Amino acid sequence: MNHMVHIVRGMDEPTAPGATLLREYLTSKKSSILAFCEQHKLSRHQIQRYLRGDRRRMSVDFALRIQMATDGEVPVESWARPATEPVAA
C-alpha cells in the first residue's frame, strides 16, 4: 500500500512546516543539502523540491527517513496536512 502525506501549502506559507524545520536543522548543523543527503542516502533533488514547495505529497517512508536522519527534529507529522483540513482536489 502506498501511503502519502499531503503537504500543507497555503497562501501565507508556501511550504510545509517540515520544510521550515528541515532548513533550520540544516542551518543549526551547518550542513548543506548535498552533504545531508549524501550522508543519509536521500535524494537531493527530492529534498530540494520539498523545500521549494514544488512537491505537494511526500511518502510516509520518505518523511520517516527525514525524521530518522534528523534524530526526530523534523518529525513525520510536520509534513502532514492537519486532519481537520480538507484535501484539495
Buried (B, 14 or more C-beta within 10 A) or exposed (E): EEEBBBBBBEEEEEBBBBBBBBBEBBEEEEEEBEEBBEEEEBEBEBBBBBBEBEBBEBBBEBBBBBBEBBEEBBBBEBBBBEEEEEEEE
